[in-house]
Amino acid sequence: MNWYLAVLKKYAVFSGRARRTEYWMFALINFIVSCVLTGIDFAAGTMNQTLYVGLFEGIYSLAVIIPGIAVSVRRLHDTGRSGWWLLIACVPCIGALVLLYFLVSDSTPGDNRFGPNPKQAMPA
């Protein structure tokens, strides 16, 4: 939970680097919260069956879209890549796989052009 809150505290920080743990813990907790809110939307009757978007889940998704993009950019920085590589996901089929590979890759050792290695700055 601390990793999730750390990402939210850096709401729109696109500079620096993010460890794999920070990115994937945010993604996991974000997925769990979205599933729970979708269930609440179904139970409360606030789910739009045509668009498959609920009121609570929709508001939550809008609230975390900026921190989600920011932590993704910082994760790409950690692997030595520009945040613009996020746009590769727009390429059909192969783009998402390439982006996934970048996101699961280990960080570049030592400092890089985006800042110091967060593995050395923060204990695991």
C-alpha positions as CSV (number, residue, x, y, z in Angstrom):
1,M,0.0,0.0,0.0
2,N,2.9,2.3,0.7
3,W,4.0,2.0,-3.0
4,Y,0.5,3.0,-4.2
5,L,0.4,6.0,-1.9
6,A,3.9,7.1,-2.9
7,V,2.8,7.2,-6.5
8,L,-0.3,9.2,-5.6
9,K,1.9,11.7,-3.7
10,K,3.9,12.2,-6.8
11,Y,0.6,12.9,-8.7
12,A,2.1,14.6,-11.7
13,V,5.8,14.1,-11.4
14,F,7.1,13.0,-14.7
15,S,10.8,13.5,-13.9
16,G,13.1,11.0,-12.1
17,R,12.9,7.2,-12.0
18,A,10.6,4.6,-10.6
19,R,11.6,1.1,-9.6
20,R,9.8,-2.0,-10.9
21,T,8.3,-2.6,-7.5
22,E,6.8,0.9,-7.4
23,Y,5.2,0.6,-10.9
24,W,3.9,-3.0,-10.5
25,M,2.5,-2.5,-7.0
26,F,0.7,0.6,-8.2
27,A,-0.7,-1.4,-11.1
28,L,-1.8,-4.3,-8.9
29,I,-3.5,-2.1,-6.3
30,N,-5.1,0.0,-9.1
31,F,-6.5,-3.2,-10.7
32,I,-7.9,-4.4,-7.4
33,V,-9.5,-1.1,-6.6
34,S,-11.0,-0.9,-10.1
35,C,-12.5,-4.4,-9.8
36,V,-14.0,-3.6,-6.4
37,L,-15.5,-0.4,-7.6
38,T,-16.9,-2.1,-10.7
39,G,-18.6,-4.6,-8.3
40,I,-20.0,-1.8,-6.3
41,D,-21.3,-0.1,-9.5
42,F,-23.1,-3.4,-10.5
43,A,-24.6,-3.7,-7.0
44,A,-25.6,-0.1,-6.8
45,G,-27.1,-0.1,-10.3
46,T,-24.8,2.7,-11.5
47,M,-23.2,0.6,-14.3
48,N,-23.9,1.7,-17.8
49,Q,-24.4,-1.6,-19.6
50,T,-23.8,-0.2,-23.0
51,L,-20.5,1.5,-22.3
52,Y,-19.6,-0.9,-19.5
53,V,-18.5,2.0,-17.3
54,G,-19.8,2.6,-13.8
55,L,-20.0,5.9,-12.0
56,F,-17.6,5.1,-9.1
57,E,-15.1,3.2,-11.3
58,G,-15.2,6.0,-13.9
59,I,-14.5,8.7,-11.4
60,Y,-11.7,6.6,-9.9
61,S,-10.2,6.0,-13.3
62,L,-10.2,9.7,-14.1
63,A,-8.5,10.5,-10.7
64,V,-5.6,8.0,-11.3
65,I,-5.0,8.5,-15.0
66,I,-2.3,11.2,-14.5
67,P,-0.4,9.4,-11.7
68,G,-0.6,6.2,-13.8
69,I,1.0,7.9,-16.8
70,A,3.5,9.6,-14.6
71,V,4.7,6.4,-12.9
72,S,4.9,4.8,-16.3
73,V,7.1,7.6,-17.6
74,R,9.3,7.3,-14.5
75,R,9.5,3.5,-15.0
76,L,10.7,4.0,-18.6
77,H,13.2,6.6,-17.3
78,D,14.5,3.9,-15.0
79,T,15.2,1.7,-18.0
80,G,17.0,4.5,-19.7
81,R,14.2,5.3,-22.2
82,S,12.3,8.5,-22.8
83,G,8.7,8.7,-21.6
84,W,7.6,9.1,-25.2
85,W,8.0,5.3,-25.6
86,L,4.6,5.0,-24.0
87,L,3.1,5.9,-27.3
88,I,4.4,2.6,-28.8
89,A,1.4,1.0,-27.2
90,C,-0.6,2.7,-30.0
91,V,1.0,0.3,-32.5
92,P,-1.4,-2.6,-33.0
93,C,-0.5,-6.0,-31.5
94,I,3.3,-5.6,-31.2
95,G,3.3,-2.2,-29.5
96,A,1.8,-3.3,-26.2
97,L,4.2,-6.3,-26.1
98,V,7.2,-4.0,-26.6
99,L,6.0,-1.7,-23.9
100,L,5.4,-4.6,-21.5
101,Y,9.0,-5.7,-22.2
102,F,10.3,-2.2,-21.3
103,L,8.2,-2.1,-18.1
104,V,9.5,-5.4,-16.8
105,S,13.1,-4.7,-17.8
106,D,15.6,-4.2,-15.0
107,S,16.8,-0.6,-14.3
108,T,20.0,0.7,-15.8
109,P,22.7,0.4,-13.2
110,G,23.9,3.6,-11.5
111,D,22.9,7.0,-12.5
112,N,21.5,7.8,-15.9
113,R,20.3,11.0,-17.6
114,F,17.0,10.9,-15.7
115,G,18.6,10.7,-12.2
116,P,20.1,8.5,-9.6
117,N,19.2,4.8,-9.4
118,P,16.2,4.4,-7.0
119,K,17.4,0.9,-6.0
120,Q,20.4,2.6,-4.3
121,A,18.4,5.4,-2.8
122,M,15.6,3.3,-1.3
123,P,15.9,-0.1,0.5
124,A,13.8,-3.0,-1.0
